[in-house]
Amino acid sequence: MSSSSSSPSTAVLVVVTIIMSLIAIHSTSSAAAEEQEISYLCNGVEFPGGSTPRVCVHRLLDNLLGWTDPVPVGEFYESSNCDEDVRAVYGYRWRDDGEDAAACLATAKDVLQNKQRCAGHVGGRAWGVSCYMRFEIYPYHDK
């Protein structure tokens, strides 16, 4: 009799364990899918660690993302003054009018600022289906 009373609780425990495993798998695959939505390319040259231009790049990317919610649709060019070594950094971003475009742009910005990716480089590009972001230490026109 005690074995039959423990069976339902064991079955419930197994079901809960399976559900928790499925949730963990879904979370992992969602994070991996989100990571794959943004592609990037970094300029091979890097600034010395902690240099002022790196700070300028962060400021520029924040400005490209915009301070309004939602982030404006379309193209946007920006430049940010720096220091004597690098007079300015230049940036460009585009997003379409889809629901996920603002999130795409925010993820692109994060990729460009990520230490394992383009942070510290003198240029970089990140793009997804509904957005594109670029920065360089020289002026350019992206079309």
N, CA, C and O atoms as CSV, one atom per row, in Angstrom:
chain,resi,resn,atom,element,x,y,z
A,1,MET,N,N,0.810,-1.187,0.000
A,1,MET,CA,C,0.000,0.000,0.000
A,1,MET,C,C,0.862,1.263,0.000
A,1,MET,O,O,0.527,2.240,-0.671
A,2,SER,N,N,1.946,1.250,0.733
A,2,SER,CA,C,2.795,2.429,0.742
A,2,SER,C,C,3.454,2.647,-0.602
A,2,SER,O,O,3.720,3.791,-0.970
A,3,SER,N,N,3.731,1.567,-1.362
A,3,SER,CA,C,4.329,1.746,-2.684
A,3,SER,C,C,3.356,2.399,-3.650
A,3,SER,O,O,3.775,3.178,-4.507
A,4,SER,N,N,2.048,2.098,-3.533
A,4,SER,CA,C,1.082,2.732,-4.425
A,4,SER,C,C,0.856,4.193,-4.057
A,4,SER,O,O,0.557,5.002,-4.936
A,5,SER,N,N,0.990,4.550,-2.787
A,5,SER,CA,C,0.813,5.951,-2.407
A,5,SER,C,C,2.023,6.800,-2.788
A,5,SER,O,O,1.887,8.009,-2.979
A,6,SER,N,N,3.217,6.183,-2.903
A,6,SER,CA,C,4.386,6.949,-3.313
A,6,SER,C,C,4.469,7.082,-4.829
A,6,SER,O,O,5.149,7.981,-5.324
A,7,SER,N,N,3.804,6.224,-5.569
A,7,SER,CA,C,3.835,6.287,-7.028
A,7,SER,C,C,3.270,7.591,-7.580
A,7,SER,O,O,3.900,8.191,-8.451
A,8,PRO,N,N,2.100,8.061,-7.110
A,8,PRO,CA,C,1.608,9.339,-7.631
A,8,PRO,C,C,2.560,10.500,-7.340
A,8,PRO,O,O,2.737,11.369,-8.194
A,9,SER,N,N,3.172,10.537,-6.163
A,9,SER,CA,C,4.095,11.635,-5.872
A,9,SER,C,C,5.364,11.513,-6.706
A,9,SER,O,O,5.947,12.525,-7.095
A,10,THR,N,N,5.796,10.288,-6.983
A,10,THR,CA,C,6.952,10.082,-7.852
A,10,THR,C,C,6.617,10.523,-9.270
A,10,THR,O,O,7.430,11.162,-9.937
A,11,ALA,N,N,5.420,10.182,-9.724
A,11,ALA,CA,C,4.996,10.571,-11.070
A,11,ALA,C,C,4.921,12.092,-11.195
A,11,ALA,O,O,5.331,12.652,-12.212
A,12,VAL,N,N,4.405,12.756,-10.176
A,12,VAL,CA,C,4.325,14.217,-10.186
A,12,VAL,C,C,5.729,14.814,-10.227
A,12,VAL,O,O,5.979,15.776,-10.953
A,13,LEU,N,N,6.642,14.241,-9.446
A,13,LEU,CA,C,8.022,14.714,-9.433
A,13,LEU,C,C,8.671,14.558,-10.807
A,13,LEU,O,O,9.387,15.448,-11.264
A,14,VAL,N,N,8.417,13.425,-11.464
A,14,VAL,CA,C,8.969,13.187,-12.800
A,14,VAL,C,C,8.402,14.203,-13.792
A,14,VAL,O,O,9.143,14.764,-14.599
A,15,VAL,N,N,7.100,14.437,-13.733
A,15,VAL,CA,C,6.463,15.392,-14.644
A,15,VAL,C,C,7.022,16.800,-14.412
A,15,VAL,O,O,7.319,17.507,-15.375
A,16,VAL,N,N,7.166,17.209,-13.163
A,16,VAL,CA,C,7.716,18.527,-12.852
A,16,VAL,C,C,9.146,18.635,-13.365
A,16,VAL,O,O,9.529,19.664,-13.922
A,17,THR,N,N,9.935,17.588,-13.183
A,17,THR,CA,C,11.318,17.584,-13.666
A,17,THR,C,C,11.365,17.721,-15.180
A,17,THR,O,O,12.185,18.471,-15.709
A,18,ILE,N,N,10.500,17.011,-15.877
A,18,ILE,CA,C,10.455,17.089,-17.344
A,18,ILE,C,C,10.064,18.499,-17.786
A,18,ILE,O,O,10.670,19.055,-18.702
A,19,ILE,N,N,9.064,19.069,-17.144
A,19,ILE,CA,C,8.626,20.421,-17.505
A,19,ILE,C,C,9.746,21.427,-17.276
A,19,ILE,O,O,9.987,22.288,-18.121
A,20,MET,N,N,10.430,21.326,-16.142
A,20,MET,CA,C,11.538,22.245,-15.856
A,20,MET,C,C,12.655,22.083,-16.880
A,20,MET,O,O,13.273,23.068,-17.283
A,21,SER,N,N,12.920,20.847,-17.304
A,21,SER,CA,C,13.950,20.606,-18.321
A,21,SER,C,C,13.562,21.246,-19.643
A,21,SER,O,O,14.397,21.853,-20.313
A,22,LEU,N,N,12.290,21.111,-20.022
A,22,LEU,CA,C,11.823,21.714,-21.273
A,22,LEU,C,C,11.913,23.235,-21.219
A,22,LEU,O,O,12.272,23.871,-22.210
A,23,ILE,N,N,11.593,23.816,-20.080
A,23,ILE,CA,C,11.710,25.269,-19.937
A,23,ILE,C,C,13.163,25.692,-20.076
A,23,ILE,O,O,13.456,26.685,-20.742
A,24,ALA,N,N,14.078,24.951,-19.456
A,24,ALA,CA,C,15.505,25.274,-19.550
A,24,ALA,C,C,15.991,25.151,-20.987
A,24,ALA,O,O,16.760,25.993,-21.452
A,25,ILE,N,N,15.555,24.112,-21.698
A,25,ILE,CA,C,15.953,23.930,-23.097
A,25,ILE,C,C,15.416,25.077,-23.945
A,25,ILE,O,O,16.136,25.608,-24.791
A,26,HIS,N,N,14.158,25.468,-23.728
A,26,HIS,CA,C,13.565,26.572,-24.487
A,26,HIS,C,C,14.329,27.871,-24.232
A,26,HIS,O,O,14.598,28.626,-25.167
A,27,SER,N,N,14.680,28.135,-22.968
A,27,SER,CA,C,15.415,29.356,-22.643
A,27,SER,C,C,16.768,29.373,-23.318
A,27,SER,O,O,17.196,30.406,-23.832
A,28,THR,N,N,17.452,28.227,-23.322
A,28,THR,CA,C,18.766,28.142,-23.947
A,28,THR,C,C,18.657,28.345,-25.445
A,28,THR,O,O,19.439,29.102,-26.020
A,29,SER,N,N,17.700,27.681,-26.095
A,29,SER,CA,C,17.589,27.827,-27.539
A,29,SER,C,C,17.106,29.224,-27.914
A,29,SER,O,O,17.479,29.730,-28.972
A,30,SER,N,N,16.287,29.860,-27.079
A,30,SER,CA,C,15.870,31.230,-27.371
A,30,SER,C,C,17.058,32.173,-27.314
A,30,SER,O,O,17.205,33.038,-28.177
A,31,ALA,N,N,17.905,32.015,-26.309
A,31,ALA,CA,C,19.091,32.865,-26.195
A,31,ALA,C,C,20.025,32.631,-27.372
A,31,ALA,O,O,20.588,33.580,-27.918
A,32,ALA,N,N,20.192,31.368,-27.767
A,32,ALA,CA,C,21.059,31.067,-28.911
A,32,ALA,C,C,20.477,31.647,-30.192
A,32,ALA,O,O,21.216,32.180,-31.020
A,33,ALA,N,N,19.160,31.551,-30.367
A,33,ALA,CA,C,18.525,32.096,-31.570
A,33,ALA,C,C,18.670,33.607,-31.606
A,33,ALA,O,O,18.943,34.180,-32.660
A,34,GLU,N,N,18.486,34.264,-30.450
A,34,GLU,CA,C,18.633,35.715,-30.403
A,34,GLU,C,C,20.060,36.107,-30.747
A,34,GLU,O,O,20.285,37.102,-31.437
A,35,GLU,N,N,21.023,35.332,-30.271
A,35,GLU,CA,C,22.429,35.601,-30.545
A,35,GLU,C,C,22.700,35.492,-32.042
A,35,GLU,O,O,23.497,36.266,-32.572
A,36,GLN,N,N,22.063,34.561,-32.732
A,36,GLN,CA,C,22.313,34.334,-34.148
A,36,GLN,C,C,21.612,35.353,-35.036
A,36,GLN,O,O,21.933,35.455,-36.220
A,37,GLU,N,N,20.676,36.099,-34.499
A,37,GLU,CA,C,19.953,37.069,-35.312
A,37,GLU,C,C,20.824,38.247,-35.730
A,37,GLU,O,O,20.525,38.909,-36.724
A,38,ILE,N,N,21.886,38.518,-34.996
A,38,ILE,CA,C,22.771,39.643,-35.293
A,38,ILE,C,C,24.108,39.111,-35.785
A,38,ILE,O,O,24.757,38.310,-35.112
A,39,SER,N,N,24.508,39.563,-36.956
A,39,SER,CA,C,25.838,39.245,-37.484
A,39,SER,C,C,26.706,40.475,-37.299
A,39,SER,O,O,26.191,41.587,-37.179
A,40,TYR,N,N,28.015,40.288,-37.274
A,40,TYR,CA,C,28.885,41.446,-37.072
A,40,TYR,C,C,30.233,41.232,-37.737
A,40,TYR,O,O,30.652,40.107,-38.011
A,41,LEU,N,N,30.892,42.343,-37.985
A,41,LEU,CA,C,32.220,42.358,-38.579
A,41,LEU,C,C,32.973,43.509,-37.929
A,41,LEU,O,O,32.506,44.648,-37.942
A,42,CYS,N,N,34.140,43.212,-37.360
A,42,CYS,CA,C,34.929,44.234,-36.669
A,42,CYS,C,C,36.176,44.554,-37.470
A,42,CYS,O,O,36.766,43.670,-38.091
A,43,ASN,N,N,36.576,45.819,-37.457
A,43,ASN,CA,C,37.845,46.221,-38.030
A,43,ASN,C,C,38.940,45.532,-37.223
A,43,ASN,O,O,38.832,45.436,-36.001
A,44,GLY,N,N,39.986,45.053,-37.880
A,44,GLY,CA,C,41.033,44.307,-37.195
A,44,GLY,C,C,41.910,45.128,-36.273
A,44,GLY,O,O,42.586,44.564,-35.413
A,45,VAL,N,N,41.920,46.441,-36.424
A,45,VAL,CA,C,42.773,47.304,-35.606
A,45,VAL,C,C,42.034,47.659,-34.318
A,45,VAL,O,O,40.844,47.976,-34.341
A,46,GLU,N,N,42.753,47.604,-33.190
A,46,GLU,CA,C,42.147,47.928,-31.900
A,46,GLU,C,C,42.809,49.150,-31.274
A,46,GLU,O,O,43.988,49.424,-31.498
A,47,PHE,N,N,42.014,49.884,-30.475
A,47,PHE,CA,C,42.558,50.967,-29.662
A,47,PHE,C,C,43.284,50.354,-28.476
A,47,PHE,O,O,42.952,49.246,-28.055
A,48,PRO,N,N,44.267,51.055,-27.935
A,48,PRO,CA,C,44.862,50.591,-26.676
A,48,PRO,C,C,43.792,50.598,-25.580
A,48,PRO,O,O,42.917,51.463,-25.578
A,49,GLY,N,N,43.856,49.651,-24.661
A,49,GLY,CA,C,42.845,49.534,-23.607
A,49,GLY,C,C,42.607,50.823,-22.849
A,49,GLY,O,O,43.546,51.516,-22.458
A,50,GLY,N,N,41.334,51.134,-22.649
A,50,GLY,CA,C,40.952,52.295,-21.861
A,50,GLY,C,C,41.174,53.635,-22.524
A,50,GLY,O,O,41.094,54.668,-21.859
A,51,SER,N,N,41.450,53.650,-23.813
A,51,SER,CA,C,41.711,54.925,-24.480
A,51,SER,C,C,40.428,55.730,-24.623
A,51,SER,O,O,39.327,55.181,-24.589
A,52,THR,N,N,40.587,57.018,-24.780
A,52,THR,CA,C,39.448,57.916,-24.927
A,52,THR,C,C,38.564,57.559,-26.122
A,52,THR,O,O,37.341,57.629,-25.999
A,53,PRO,N,N,39.134,57.174,-27.284
A,53,PRO,CA,C,38.250,56.846,-28.405
A,53,PRO,C,C,37.224,55.761,-28.076
A,53,PRO,O,O,36.107,55.795,-28.594
A,54,ARG,N,N,37.585,54.807,-27.229
A,54,ARG,CA,C,36.633,53.764,-26.853
A,54,ARG,C,C,35.421,54.384,-26.157
A,54,ARG,O,O,34.284,53.979,-26.402
A,55,VAL,N,N,35.668,55.363,-25.295
A,55,VAL,CA,C,34.581,56.066,-24.619
A,55,VAL,C,C,33.737,56.811,-25.646
A,55,VAL,O,O,32.509,56.822,-25.557
A,56,CYS,N,N,34.395,57.433,-26.621
A,56,CYS,CA,C,33.675,58.152,-27.680
A,56,CYS,C,C,32.785,57.212,-28.484
A,56,CYS,O,O,31.666,57.572,-28.850
A,57,VAL,N,N,33.279,56.011,-28.758
A,57,VAL,CA,C,32.490,55.027,-29.508
A,57,VAL,C,C,31.240,54.662,-28.722
A,57,VAL,O,O,30.154,54.582,-29.297
A,58,HIS,N,N,31.371,54.439,-27.423
A,58,HIS,CA,C,30.195,54.117,-26.603
A,58,HIS,C,C,29.176,55.254,-26.653
A,58,HIS,O,O,27.977,55.011,-26.787
A,59,ARG,N,N,29.653,56.491,-26.546
A,59,ARG,CA,C,28.754,57.650,-26.607
A,59,ARG,C,C,28.070,57.717,-27.971
A,59,ARG,O,O,26.866,57.956,-28.057
A,60,LEU,N,N,28.841,57.504,-29.031
A,60,LEU,CA,C,28.296,57.539,-30.383
A,60,LEU,C,C,27.206,56.483,-30.564
A,60,LEU,O,O,26.137,56.780,-31.098
A,61,LEU,N,N,27.471,55.255,-30.122
A,61,LEU,CA,C,26.485,54.184,-30.286
A,61,LEU,C,C,25.218,54.477,-29.489
A,61,LEU,O,O,24.115,54.178,-29.947
A,62,ASP,N,N,25.367,55.057,-28.305
A,62,ASP,CA,C,24.182,55.467,-27.542
A,62,ASP,C,C,23.374,56.494,-28.328
A,62,ASP,O,O,22.146,56.415,-28.381
A,63,ASN,N,N,24.062,57.457,-28.938
A,63,ASN,CA,C,23.371,58.476,-29.735
A,63,ASN,C,C,22.699,57.872,-30.962
A,63,ASN,O,O,21.606,58.290,-31.343
A,64,LEU,N,N,23.351,56.888,-31.580
A,64,LEU,CA,C,22.751,56.240,-32.746
A,64,LEU,C,C,21.475,55.497,-32.371
A,64,LEU,O,O,20.507,55.483,-33.132
A,65,LEU,N,N,21.484,54.891,-31.210
A,65,LEU,CA,C,20.290,54.179,-30.760
A,65,LEU,C,C,19.162,55.167,-30.523
A,65,LEU,O,O,17.991,54.856,-30.736
A,66,GLY,N,N,19.526,56.353,-30.081
A,66,GLY,CA,C,18.527,57.405,-29.912
A,66,GLY,C,C,18.002,57.453,-28.499
A,66,GLY,O,O,18.038,56.469,-27.760
A,67,TRP,N,N,17.521,58.609,-28.150
A,67,TRP,CA,C,17.006,58.813,-26.801
A,67,TRP,C,C,15.487,58.827,-26.794
A,67,TRP,O,O,14.878,59.130,-25.768
A,68,THR,N,N,14.874,58.510,-27.908
A,68,THR,CA,C,13.414,58.509,-27.964
A,68,THR,C,C,12.913,57.078,-28.000
A,68,THR,O,O,13.628,56.170,-28.425
A,69,ASP,N,N,11.704,56.886,-27.561
A,69,ASP,CA,C,11.085,55.566,-27.594
A,69,ASP,C,C,9.756,55.718,-28.311
A,69,ASP,O,O,8.908,56.460,-27.815
A,70,PRO,N,N,9.521,55.089,-29.408
A,70,PRO,CA,C,10.408,54.118,-30.047
A,70,PRO,C,C,11.539,54.807,-30.816
A,70,PRO,O,O,11.471,55.991,-31.145
A,71,VAL,N,N,12.574,54.018,-31.085
A,71,VAL,CA,C,13.701,54.507,-31.876
A,71,VAL,C,C,13.179,54.877,-33.257
A,71,VAL,O,O,12.480,54.073,-33.875
A,72,PRO,N,N,13.495,56.068,-33.761
A,72,PRO,CA,C,12.969,56.492,-35.061
A,72,PRO,C,C,13.307,55.514,-36.193
A,72,PRO,O,O,14.388,54.925,-36.221
A,73,VAL,N,N,12.371,55.357,-37.110
A,73,VAL,CA,C,12.544,54.493,-38.277
A,73,VAL,C,C,13.432,55.210,-39.283
A,73,VAL,O,O,13.442,56.440,-39.340
A,74,GLY,N,N,14.174,54.450,-40.075
A,74,GLY,CA,C,14.962,55.023,-41.154
A,74,GLY,C,C,16.436,55.122,-40.843
A,74,GLY,O,O,16.954,54.437,-39.961
A,75,GLU,N,N,17.114,56.006,-41.600
A,75,GLU,CA,C,18.559,56.166,-41.491
A,75,GLU,C,C,18.905,57.296,-40.535
A,75,GLU,O,O,18.130,58.233,-40.346
A,76,PHE,N,N,20.079,57.188,-39.940
A,76,PHE,CA,C,20.536,58.228,-39.034
A,76,PHE,C,C,22.055,58.218,-39.022
A,76,PHE,O,O,22.670,57.182,-38.769
A,77,TYR,N,N,22.661,59.363,-39.292
A,77,TYR,CA,C,24.116,59.520,-39.227
A,77,TYR,C,C,24.453,60.337,-37.989
A,77,TYR,O,O,23.668,61.185,-37.563
A,78,GLU,N,N,25.613,60.082,-37.419
A,78,GLU,CA,C,26.023,60.790,-36.206
A,78,GLU,C,C,27.541,60.848,-36.169
A,78,GLU,O,O,28.209,59.950,-36.680
A,79,SER,N,N,28.086,61.886,-35.575
A,79,SER,CA,C,29.521,61.920,-35.284
A,79,SER,C,C,29.682,62.426,-33.860
A,79,SER,O,O,28.835,63.150,-33.337
A,80,SER,N,N,30.777,62.032,-33.253
A,80,SER,CA,C,31.025,62.406,-31.872
A,80,SER,C,C,32.461,62.888,-31.752
A,80,SER,O,O,33.385,62.174,-32.140
A,81,ASN,N,N,32.662,64.091,-31.222
A,81,ASN,CA,C,34.017,64.608,-31.019
A,81,ASN,C,C,34.734,63.777,-29.972
A,81,ASN,O,O,34.128,63.257,-29.036
A,82,CYS,N,N,36.060,63.665,-30.158
A,82,CYS,CA,C,36.828,62.802,-29.271
A,82,CYS,C,C,37.958,63.561,-28.594
A,82,CYS,O,O,37.728,64.347,-27.674
A,83,ASP,N,N,39.172,63.321,-29.052
A,83,ASP,CA,C,40.350,63.949,-28.466
A,83,ASP,C,C,41.330,64.304,-29.576
A,83,ASP,O,O,40.971,64.265,-30.753
A,84,GLU,N,N,42.561,64.650,-29.217
A,84,GLU,CA,C,43.544,65.061,-30.223
A,84,GLU,C,C,43.993,63.906,-31.110
A,84,GLU,O,O,44.278,64.111,-32.289
A,85,ASP,N,N,44.062,62.688,-30.558
A,85,ASP,CA,C,44.504,61.531,-31.345
A,85,ASP,C,C,43.469,61.133,-32.392
A,85,ASP,O,O,43.803,60.894,-33.552
A,86,VAL,N,N,42.231,61.066,-31.974
A,86,VAL,CA,C,41.126,60.736,-32.881
A,86,VAL,C,C,40.141,61.884,-32.768
A,86,VAL,O,O,39.475,62.045,-31.745
A,87,ARG,N,N,40.052,62.673,-33.812
A,87,ARG,CA,C,39.223,63.878,-33.737
A,87,ARG,C,C,37.745,63.558,-33.559
A,87,ARG,O,O,37.034,64.281,-32.861
A,88,ALA,N,N,37.278,62.485,-34.182
A,88,ALA,CA,C,35.861,62.139,-34.072
A,88,ALA,C,C,35.658,60.681,-34.458
A,88,ALA,O,O,36.501,60.075,-35.120
A,89,VAL,N,N,34.539,60.135,-34.039
A,89,VAL,CA,C,34.097,58.834,-34.525
A,89,VAL,C,C,32.788,59.074,-35.264
A,89,VAL,O,O,32.025,59.980,-34.928
A,90,TYR,N,N,32.545,58.263,-36.258
A,90,TYR,CA,C,31.400,58.451,-37.138
A,90,TYR,C,C,30.544,57.198,-37.113
A,90,TYR,O,O,31.055,56.080,-37.046
A,91,GLY,N,N,29.248,57.396,-37.168
A,91,GLY,CA,C,28.365,56.249,-37.114
A,91,GLY,C,C,27.155,56.394,-38.006
A,91,GLY,O,O,26.790,57.490,-38.432
A,92,TYR,N,N,26.551,55.272,-38.274
A,92,TYR,CA,C,25.364,55.194,-39.118
A,92,TYR,C,C,24.497,54.073,-38.577
A,92,TYR,O,O,25.004,53.050,-38.117
A,93,ARG,N,N,23.207,54.265,-38.631
A,93,ARG,CA,C,22.304,53.173,-38.308
A,93,ARG,C,C,21.044,53.278,-39.148
A,93,ARG,O,O,20.629,54.359,-39.565
A,94,TRP,N,N,20.453,52.114,-39.382
A,94,TRP,CA,C,19.201,52.020,-40.123
A,94,TRP,C,C,18.324,51.008,-39.417
A,94,TRP,O,O,18.818,50.025,-38.866
A,95,ARG,N,N,17.032,51.248,-39.435
A,95,ARG,CA,C,16.069,50.252,-38.969
A,95,ARG,C,C,14.799,50.371,-39.788
A,95,ARG,O,O,14.434,51.455,-40.242
A,96,ASP,N,N,14.133,49.243,-39.972
A,96,ASP,CA,C,12.864,49.299,-40.694
A,96,ASP,C,C,11.740,49.586,-39.703
A,96,ASP,O,O,11.997,49.891,-38.538
A,97,ASP,N,N,10.504,49.490,-40.162
A,97,ASP,CA,C,9.385,49.844,-39.297
A,97,ASP,C,C,8.742,48.638,-38.627
A,97,ASP,O,O,7.645,48.756,-38.080
A,98,GLY,N,N,9.397,47.483,-38.656
A,98,GLY,CA,C,8.865,46.292,-37.999
A,98,GLY,C,C,8.907,46.395,-36.484
A,98,GLY,O,O,9.658,47.189,-35.918
A,99,GLU,N,N,8.074,45.564,-35.830
A,99,GLU,CA,C,7.984,45.576,-34.368
A,99,GLU,C,C,9.317,45.303,-33.691
A,99,GLU,O,O,9.646,45.926,-32.682
A,100,ASP,N,N,10.082,44.373,-34.245
A,100,ASP,CA,C,11.312,43.944,-33.589
A,100,ASP,C,C,12.533,44.763,-33.999
A,100,ASP,O,O,13.642,44.458,-33.559
A,101,ALA,N,N,12.365,45.785,-34.822
A,101,ALA,CA,C,13.511,46.546,-35.332
A,101,ALA,C,C,14.235,47.314,-34.231
A,101,ALA,O,O,15.464,47.381,-34.241
A,102,ALA,N,N,13.510,47.889,-33.291
A,102,ALA,CA,C,14.163,48.622,-32.197
A,102,ALA,C,C,14.972,47.665,-31.334
A,102,ALA,O,O,16.079,48.000,-30.913
A,103,ALA,N,N,14.436,46.482,-31.066
A,103,ALA,CA,C,15.175,45.478,-30.290
A,103,ALA,C,C,16.388,44.993,-31.068
A,103,ALA,O,O,17.445,44.754,-30.485
A,104,CYS,N,N,16.243,44.848,-32.374
A,104,CYS,CA,C,17.359,44.446,-33.236
A,104,CYS,C,C,18.478,45.471,-33.138
A,104,CYS,O,O,19.648,45.108,-33.021
A,105,LEU,N,N,18.125,46.739,-33.184
A,105,LEU,CA,C,19.110,47.818,-33.107
A,105,LEU,C,C,19.804,47.832,-31.742
A,105,LEU,O,O,21.015,48.038,-31.664
A,106,ALA,N,N,19.049,47.617,-30.681
A,106,ALA,CA,C,19.643,47.573,-29.336
A,106,ALA,C,C,20.620,46.405,-29.219
A,106,ALA,O,O,21.675,46.539,-28.600
A,107,THR,N,N,20.271,45.259,-29.812
A,107,THR,CA,C,21.167,44.102,-29.782
A,107,THR,C,C,22.410,44.372,-30.614
A,107,THR,O,O,23.510,43.986,-30.219
A,108,ALA,N,N,22.254,45.028,-31.758
A,108,ALA,CA,C,23.410,45.382,-32.592
A,108,ALA,C,C,24.359,46.289,-31.817
A,108,ALA,O,O,25.575,46.106,-31.877
A,109,LYS,N,N,23.821,47.258,-31.095
A,109,LYS,CA,C,24.639,48.149,-30.266
A,109,LYS,C,C,25.391,47.347,-29.212
A,109,LYS,O,O,26.581,47.569,-28.989
A,110,ASP,N,N,24.699,46.415,-28.564
A,110,ASP,CA,C,25.349,45.585,-27.543
A,110,ASP,C,C,26.476,44.755,-28.137
A,110,ASP,O,O,27.525,44.595,-27.513
A,111,VAL,N,N,26.267,44.222,-29.344
A,111,VAL,CA,C,27.310,43.437,-30.014
A,111,VAL,C,C,28.533,44.307,-30.273
A,111,VAL,O,O,29.660,43.874,-30.035
A,112,LEU,N,N,28.325,45.523,-30.756
A,112,LEU,CA,C,29.450,46.410,-31.060
A,112,LEU,C,C,30.186,46.859,-29.798
A,112,LEU,O,O,31.375,47.172,-29.861
A,113,GLN,N,N,29.504,46.895,-28.665
A,113,GLN,CA,C,30.140,47.304,-27.411
A,113,GLN,C,C,30.685,46.128,-26.609
A,113,GLN,O,O,31.374,46.343,-25.612
A,114,ASN,N,N,30.401,44.900,-27.011
A,114,ASN,CA,C,30.800,43.712,-26.264
A,114,ASN,C,C,32.305,43.491,-26.355
A,114,ASN,O,O,32.873,43.543,-27.446
A,115,LYS,N,N,32.953,43.246,-25.224
A,115,LYS,CA,C,34.412,43.072,-25.187
A,115,LYS,C,C,34.876,41.879,-26.012
A,115,LYS,O,O,35.985,41.899,-26.547
A,116,GLN,N,N,34.058,40.847,-26.125
A,116,GLN,CA,C,34.442,39.682,-26.914
A,116,GLN,C,C,34.177,39.885,-28.404
A,116,GLN,O,O,34.477,39.011,-29.217
A,117,ARG,N,N,33.627,41.014,-28.750
A,117,ARG,CA,C,33.306,41.258,-30.151
A,117,ARG,C,C,34.032,42.500,-30.640
A,117,ARG,O,O,35.241,42.444,-30.866
A,118,CYS,N,N,33.337,43.621,-30.810
A,118,CYS,CA,C,33.934,44.797,-31.457
A,118,CYS,C,C,34.391,45.900,-30.505
A,118,CYS,O,O,34.948,46.896,-30.966
A,119,ALA,N,N,34.180,45.765,-29.218
A,119,ALA,CA,C,34.611,46.814,-28.290
A,119,ALA,C,C,36.120,46.992,-28.399
A,119,ALA,O,O,36.873,46.019,-28.401
A,120,GLY,N,N,36.544,48.226,-28.487
A,120,GLY,CA,C,37.971,48.515,-28.575
A,120,GLY,C,C,38.518,48.550,-29.989
A,120,GLY,O,O,39.671,48.933,-30.191
A,121,HIS,N,N,37.722,48.161,-30.970
A,121,HIS,CA,C,38.161,48.215,-32.364
A,121,HIS,C,C,37.909,49.612,-32.930
A,121,HIS,O,O,37.082,50.360,-32.410
A,122,VAL,N,N,38.622,49.953,-33.988
A,122,VAL,CA,C,38.463,51.284,-34.587
A,122,VAL,C,C,37.266,51.354,-35.532
A,122,VAL,O,O,36.978,52.412,-36.091
A,123,GLY,N,N,36.581,50.252,-35.710
A,123,GLY,CA,C,35.393,50.222,-36.546
A,123,GLY,C,C,34.670,48.906,-36.379
A,123,GLY,O,O,35.258,47.907,-35.965
A,124,GLY,N,N,33.400,48.912,-36.702
A,124,GLY,CA,C,32.626,47.685,-36.630
A,124,GLY,C,C,31.260,47.870,-37.253
A,124,GLY,O,O,30.750,48.984,-37.378
A,125,ARG,N,N,30.681,46.741,-37.642
A,125,ARG,CA,C,29.334,46.724,-38.213
A,125,ARG,C,C,28.568,45.574,-37.591
A,125,ARG,O,O,29.130,44.510,-37.330
A,126,ALA,N,N,27.286,45.792,-37.354
A,126,ALA,CA,C,26.411,44.733,-36.856
A,126,ALA,C,C,25.078,44.874,-37.574
A,126,ALA,O,O,24.591,45.987,-37.776
A,127,TRP,N,N,24.491,43.754,-37.957
A,127,TRP,CA,C,23.241,43.819,-38.700
A,127,TRP,C,C,22.375,42.604,-38.409
A,127,TRP,O,O,22.849,41.521,-38.063
A,128,GLY,N,N,21.092,42.843,-38.567
A,128,GLY,CA,C,20.088,41.802,-38.451
A,128,GLY,C,C,19.105,41.968,-39.591
A,128,GLY,O,O,19.336,42.746,-40.517
A,129,VAL,N,N,18.013,41.237,-39.520
A,129,VAL,CA,C,17.016,41.293,-40.589
A,129,VAL,C,C,16.415,42.691,-40.706
A,129,VAL,O,O,16.134,43.152,-41.812
A,130,SER,N,N,16.216,43.368,-39.575
A,130,SER,CA,C,15.509,44.649,-39.602
A,130,SER,C,C,16.349,45.842,-39.144
A,130,SER,O,O,15.803,46.911,-38.872
A,131,CYS,N,N,17.680,45.668,-39.055
A,131,CYS,CA,C,18.502,46.791,-38.604
A,131,CYS,C,C,19.947,46.650,-39.065
A,131,CYS,O,O,20.382,45.580,-39.490
A,132,TYR,N,N,20.682,47.765,-38.970
A,132,TYR,CA,C,22.096,47.814,-39.328
A,132,TYR,C,C,22.731,48.944,-38.531
A,132,TYR,O,O,22.136,50.013,-38.395
A,133,MET,N,N,23.931,48.724,-38.002
A,133,MET,CA,C,24.637,49.766,-37.261
A,133,MET,C,C,26.121,49.676,-37.591
A,133,MET,O,O,26.671,48.582,-37.721
A,134,ARG,N,N,26.769,50.839,-37.725
A,134,ARG,CA,C,28.191,50.874,-38.083
A,134,ARG,C,C,28.862,52.056,-37.401
A,134,ARG,O,O,28.239,53.099,-37.200
A,135,PHE,N,N,30.136,51.895,-37.043
A,135,PHE,CA,C,30.952,53.016,-36.584
A,135,PHE,C,C,32.360,52.870,-37.140
A,135,PHE,O,O,32.838,51.756,-37.356
A,136,GLU,N,N,33.021,53.997,-37.370
A,136,GLU,CA,C,34.409,54.050,-37.864
A,136,GLU,C,C,35.062,55.299,-37.287
A,136,GLU,O,O,34.374,56.195,-36.799
A,137,ILE,N,N,36.394,55.357,-37.344
A,137,ILE,CA,C,37.084,56.568,-36.884
A,137,ILE,C,C,37.342,57.530,-38.035
A,137,ILE,O,O,38.025,58.539,-37.855
A,138,TYR,N,N,36.816,57.238,-39.193
A,138,TYR,CA,C,36.962,58.127,-40.348
A,138,TYR,C,C,35.580,58.400,-40.933
A,138,TYR,O,O,34.678,57.572,-40.799
A,139,PRO,N,N,35.403,59.556,-41.583
A,139,PRO,CA,C,34.098,59.848,-42.179
A,139,PRO,C,C,33.832,58.936,-43.376
A,139,PRO,O,O,34.751,58.592,-44.118
A,140,TYR,N,N,32.607,58.560,-43.552
A,140,TYR,CA,C,32.204,57.708,-44.674
A,140,TYR,C,C,30.729,57.970,-44.955
A,140,TYR,O,O,30.023,58.565,-44.140
A,141,HIS,N,N,30.287,57.528,-46.093
A,141,HIS,CA,C,28.871,57.599,-46.430
A,141,HIS,C,C,28.432,56.185,-46.750
A,141,HIS,O,O,28.949,55.575,-47.686
A,142,ASP,N,N,27.504,55.664,-46.005
A,142,ASP,CA,C,27.100,54.261,-46.103
A,142,ASP,C,C,25.835,54.124,-46.939
A,142,ASP,O,O,24.733,54.344,-46.435
A,143,LYS,N,N,25.980,53.769,-48.189
A,143,LYS,CA,C,24.814,53.523,-49.063
A,143,LYS,C,C,25.138,52.441,-50.033
A,143,LYS,O,O,24.297,52.079,-50.857
